[in-house]
Amino acid sequence: MTMHPTAVLVRRPGHLTGEDEGLAALLAAYHLQTEAEKGLPAKDAAQLPARYRAEIQDPQTAFAGATVCLALDGGVAMGCVVVTAPAGGRAEIKRLWTDPAHRGRGIASALVHEALSHCADNGVTTVRLSVWHWRTAAIALYERLGFRVTDSWDAREGLICMERSGQPGPGTPTHRVRRSPDRP
């Protein structure tokens, strides 16, 4: 599988500029799909729960302290992932999403690799995530990248919690994704 985005931009909150709109669209699609899969479909983003609308309307505030990675091709946002700020040696990967029109190109894998590289660069010892049990392709990706199921830290039914070392290991790329030259 070959990834074809032009770049993966890594942005800290407050540095998201022209990508805000693309990120908001990806987050809206992520939340709309997730709610539909949970049996709680929303007609549009305005009908999503307030906590999800807040992410879509103002990602800089919603992800303050986190790092956002975007896969772009010709300025078009194709995928995203959020990495929470390290706390106690841990960080969490959240909101991994690839636009369905761009799937099958290795974008999600590249985004997770970039998130893992970011964690390693920042001394994170454990990277964790949660994923809905029906997202079998995502679970398979995470397992290929060295994540293992662990005891749940989230009481929501149907949520699988996974973690792996934050240091290079299984699934860690030997090369880095080309980043935007204006990375903060």
N, C-alpha and C positions, 0 to 999 in steps of 0.2 A: 504494500500500500504506500503510495507516495502522496505527500502533502504538497499542495500547490498554492497556499496563500503567499502573498507578497511578503508579509511580515507578521510577526506577533508583537504587538505593542504592549509594554508593561507600564502601567500607570499607577501612580499612587493617588489617592483621593486629593482633589484640589488641582490635579494636573490633567484631568480628563478635559479635553477641549472639544474639538470637532467630532470626536468619537461618541459623545454623550448620546446623540440620537440613535446611532447604531446599537450601542449598548442597551439603551432603553427598549428598543424593538426586540432585541434578543431576550432580555429579561421578561418582557411581556409574553413572548411566545413560550418561554420556559414555564412561566407560572400558569398560563392558560392551559397548556398541555398537561401539566402536573395536576391541576385541579380537575380537569376532565378525566384523567386516569384514576383519580380518587373517587370519581362518581359525583363530583361537584362542579359541573361545567358552568363556565361563565361566558356570556355572549361576547364580552369584550373586557379590556383591562379595567374599565370603570367599575365592573361588577366583582372584581377580585377583592379578597380581604384587604383591609387597610394596610397591614404590614407589607404586603406584596406591592400594592399601589405606590407606597412610599419609595420602594426600591426603584420602580420604573420611573416615577416622576423626578426623583432626585438621587441618582446613584452615588453622587459624591458624598452626600450626607449619610445615606444608608450604609455605605461601605467605608466610612471614615476609619482610618487606621489600617484598612485592608489594602491588598494589592489586587488590581484588576488586570487580567491578561485578555487581550482581544486578538483574534485572528482576522486579518484584513486582506482583501485582494482588490487592488485598485481603489482603495478607500472604502470598500464595502465590508461591513462587519459580517463575518461568517460564523464566528463562534466566540464564546467567552468562558472564563472561569474566574472565580474570586478566591483569594487566599487570605484567610484572616491573619491579623497581626499575631506574631508568636506570643504565647503566654505560658510560662512554666515549661518552656522547651517544646511546646506543642503548637501546631497550627492546623487549621481545618480548610479543606477544599470544599467550596460551595458553588452552586449555580453553573455547573458545567453544562454547556448547551452549544450544539452546532445547528445552524439553520438547516432544516431538512433538505433544502435544495443543494446543499454543499456537503452532505454526508457521504461517507465512503471514500474520502480523500485523506484520511489520517489527521484531520483537524483536531478532533477531541484528544487523540493521543498526543499530538504536539502541544496542545494547551496543558495537559496534565504534566508532560515532561517539563515544560517551562515552569509550572507551579512547583514541581519537585526541585528543580534547579534553584528556584528562588528560595525555597525552604532550606536547602543545603547551604546556600550562600549566606543565610541569616542564622545559622547555628541551630535550626530546628532539629530536635531529636526524634520527634514522632509527628507524622502527618496523619490526620484522620479525616473521615468523611462519612456521610450517611447517604443511603440510596434506597429508593423504594424497591421492594422485592420483585416487582414485575418488570423492572428495567434490566432485563437479563443481559443485553448487549453491554450496558454500562458496567455491570458487575463483572462480566468476562474481561472487559478492558482493564478494570481496576486490578483484578487478579493477575493478569499478564504483567502488570506494572508493579507487582509485589505486595499489593494490599491483601490483607487477610481479615476474615470476619472476626470480630471481637465482641466482648460483652457490650450490650447497648448502653449508651448514655442518654438515649432519647426514648421516652415511653410511648411514642406514637406507634400504633399497631401497623405492621407491614414495612417498617423501616429497618434496614440492615445497617449496622455500624461496622466500619472497616478501618484498619490503620496499617501503617508500615513505618519503617525507619525513615527519618528525614534526611539521612545521609545516602550517598550514592550506593546503589545495590541493584537488585533485580529490576529490570525495566528502565534503568536510568540510561538516557541516551549518551552516546559517545560524542555527540556534536550538539551544538546549541542552535536553536532557531534564530534566523536573522531577525534582529530587532530594529525597530525604528531608530534612526540616528539621533532623534531628539529625546531619547529616554531620560527621564529625570533621575 
